[in-house]
Amino acid sequence: ILALPGEGVTPPQSASFELLLCFVVVATLFAGIWSRFFRRGPLEYLLNSATKLANRVR
């Protein structure tokens, strides 16, 4: 929330149900789109890449 444009170092005064709902909707849309194009989640993808590199070191 602090990363929103125009917000200072304090939480916004407009922290409300609408703002929460907006974040939930965006996160749900992102997850739905991601799962359509990728088999793994973003963190799973990074961990898998790291373990593949570590496997080659042996």
C-alpha positions in Angstrom: 0.0 0.0 0.0 2.9 2.3 0.7 4.1 1.8 -2.9 1.0 3.5 -4.2 1.7 6.7 -6.1 1.3 9.8 -3.9 1.6 8.0 -0.6 4.1 9.0 2.0 5.8 7.0 4.6 2.7 6.6 6.6 -0.2 4.3 5.7 -2.9 6.0 3.6 -5.9 7.4 5.4 -8.0 5.8 2.7 -7.2 2.3 3.9 -10.7 0.9 3.4 -12.7 -2.1 2.3 -12.5 -0.8 -1.3 -8.7 -0.7 -1.3 -8.6 -4.2 0.2 -11.0 -5.5 -2.4 -8.9 -3.9 -5.2 -5.8 -5.7 -4.0 -7.7 -9.0 -3.7 -9.1 -8.7 -7.2 -5.7 -7.8 -8.8 -4.0 -10.7 -7.0 -6.6 -13.1 -8.1 -6.4 -12.0 -11.7 -2.6 -12.2 -11.6 -2.8 -15.8 -10.2 -5.4 -16.8 -12.8 -3.4 -15.4 -15.7 -0.1 -16.9 -14.4 -1.6 -20.4 -14.0 -2.8 -20.2 -17.6 0.7 -19.7 -19.0 3.0 -21.4 -16.5 2.9 -24.7 -14.8 4.7 -23.5 -11.6 4.2 -20.4 -9.5 6.8 -17.6 -9.6 8.7 -18.8 -6.5 8.6 -22.4 -7.5 10.0 -21.5 -10.8 12.9 -19.6 -9.2 13.6 -22.5 -6.7 13.5 -25.0 -9.5 16.1 -23.0 -11.5 18.3 -22.7 -8.5 18.2 -26.4 -7.8 19.0 -27.2 -11.4 22.1 -25.1 -11.2 23.1 -26.7 -7.9 22.6 -30.1 -9.4 25.2 -29.3 -12.1 27.8 -28.3 -9.6 28.2 -31.9 -8.3 
